[in-house]
Amino acid sequence: MKDAIIRCCKKEDEAGIVNVCYHSGYMGEDLDNKNIFNDVKLFGYLFCVYYVRYQTEHCFVAEDVKTKQIVGYILGALNTKKQKIDFYLKMSSKILSHVTTCTILKYPETLKSIMFFLIYGRPEKLPKNLFSEYPAHLHINILSEYQRYGIGAKLMEKFENHVRLNRVKGIHLQTTSENIKAISFYNKLGYQLISEHRIHLWRDIKHLRSLLLVKKMDNIYS
């Protein structure tokens, strides 16, 4: 049986978090050997590094009791509206620099995936009251061999309690129609679907929908 402790994130956890992100970031599955996005560093820049560096206090990790390896995480922010601006200010130059000096030269398949998204991706239409009613957001990933051991539920409980302590009244998150395990998991925890639309995220999947789920925080701590 796999056993892990849940603890606060530290900046030194970045490499372990990037590893989990890459090996569970393809709709809950491993990107390794799929040959569609081999640039691990860029993947981390896009999806997790920002939180480790600039939202550390709002993030938590699952650490294997025996090996001390990071096997899962929950990353998030309490004010998504501000976070989006902050991400652009702090990460866009890093991403652009990496793409132009590394991705273009070494990872043609990754460049194809990026171009696919830029060409076919459309601006997302979010509900008008999303950031006022559900200001916080989260991203949760767990290595496949550590799933179904209750680690995800513990991570969610830790983050939700953190949100309540900070008197934030709601959380939103996004997943995709292909991530069946995640949809069931979120529903069991009380997250409700409020919006969905077609997206072009991966060039090897034609019919993919983005799902937006939300949950109100009851019993906000005073």
N, C-alpha and C positions, 0 to 999 in steps of 0.2 A: 504493500500500500504506500502511495506517495504521501508525504507529509511536508507541509510548508508553513512557515510563520509569515504573518503579515506585519510589515513594518513601514515606517516613513521612508520615503525616497531620499536618496542622497545624490549629490552631483557625481560622485564616483561610480554610481550605478549605470552611467550612460552606456557603456559598452554592452553590459548585460541586457539592458532594455532594448537597445537596437537589435541585438540577437533575437530576442523574443518577438519583437515587431516584425522582423523579416521572416522568421520561421512560422509565423501565424497570421501574417498580414494579407494573405490572398484569400479574402472572405473566410477567414478562420483557418486556412490551410497554409502549408509551407510553400514559399516561393522558390525554394532551391530546386534546381534542375528543370524548371519550367521554361527557362530561356526567354522570358519576356521582360524581366527587370533584374539584371544581375548586379547592378550597382547598389550594393548594400548601404554604402555611406549616404548616397543620395536618398535612398528610401528612408533612412533614419532622419535626414534633414527635413524631409517632407512630412513625416508622420509622428515623430516622437521626440527628437532631440530638443526642440523648443521647450517642451514641458519640463524636461529634466533640468535644463539650464535656467529657465526663467519663471517656471511655475512650480518649483520643487516642493514648496510647502503644501501644495494641494494634491500631491501624488503619493502613491503607495505601491510597494512591491511585495510579491510573494517570493520567499527565499526557501529553497530546499533545506530542511533541518540538518541533513547529513552533509551534503556537498557544498552548501552555502551558495549554490548557483541561483541566479534569478530565473524563475520559471514562469512568472506572470507579473502583470502590473495593471494598475488603473491610473491613468493620467487625466488631468482635467484642469478646468479653470472655473472660478466662481462668477466671473463677469465676461461672458463670451464676446460681447460687443467690443470691449476694450482689448480683449485678447487677440481678436482678429487684426486689429490695427497694430498691436505690439508685435505679432508674428511677422507681419509685412515689414515693419521697421527693422527688426532684428535678424530675420532669416532670409529675406529676399536676396540680399547681396551675396550671402554665403551660398545659396542655392545656385544663383546665376554663375558665380565664380567656379563652382565645382562642375557645373554642366559644361562650361566653355573650356575648362582646362583638363578635365578628366573624362566625363561621360562621353563627349563627342569622339574622343580619341580611343577609348578603351571599351565602351559598352554600346555598340550600335543598336542592339536589341532594346536597350533601355531608352535610347533616343527615339526609336520608333514608337514605343509606348507613350512617351511624353508628347510626341507630335500628334499621335492619335487623339489623345485627350484634348490637346489644345485646338485641334481642328474640329472635332466632333462634340466636345464637351460644351454644354450650355450653362449660362449663369443660373444658379439655383434660386428658385422662388420660395422663400420661406414665409410662413405665416407672420402677419404684421406684429402680433403680440408675443412672438416667440421669446425674444430677449427680455421682455418685461415680466412675463409670467414664468418663464423657465430660464433664468439667467445663466445657470451653471451648465456645463457639459462635461462629458467624460468619454474616454477611450479605454477599453479593457481588452487585453490579449493574454492568453495563456498557452503555453506549449501543449501540443496535442496529447503527449503522454501524461500530462498532469491534469487534463480535463476530467470531469466527472468525479472529482474527489472533494467537492465542496469549496475549492479554492476561490472560484469565481464569486460565489455567494458571500464569502468572507470579505473579499475585496470590495464588492458593492456595498456591503454593510458599513465597512470602514469609511468609504467615500461619502455615503449618504449621511452618516453621523457627523462627518466633518462639515458637510454642507449645512446641516441643521445648526451646528455650533456657531457657524458664521451667519446664521439667520437669513439664509438664501431660500426663497420659497419654492423653487422648482429646478428640475434637471431635464435637459434634453440630450439625446444621443442619436446617432445615425448608424445604420447597418444596411446590408443589401439583401435583395430577395433570394440570393443564392446561399446566404448564410443561415440555413434552416435551424441549426443548433442554437445560434445566437438569438434568433427571433423567439423561439420557445423559452429560452432562458430569461429574456427580458419580460416576456408576458407573465411568467410565473412570479416575477418580482414586482409586478404592478405597473409596468410601463405600457402606455397605450399609444397605438399608431394614430397620428393626426394628419400625416401627409405622405404621399409617395409620388415619385415621378421617374420616368425613364432616364437613365444616365449611360454615358459611354465612358466607362472607366478602364476596362481591360479590353484590348483589341482581340482577344480570343473568345470573348463572350458577347453575343449579339443582343440578347434580350435580358437586360439587367435593370433592376429598379432600385432606387435609393429610398429607404424607409426612414422616416423621422418619428421617433417615439419620445414621449414625455412622461414625467411623473411629478406630482405635487408633493412637497415635503410637509407632512403633518408633524405635529408635536415639535415645532421649532423651539430649540432651547433658548431660554432667556439669559 
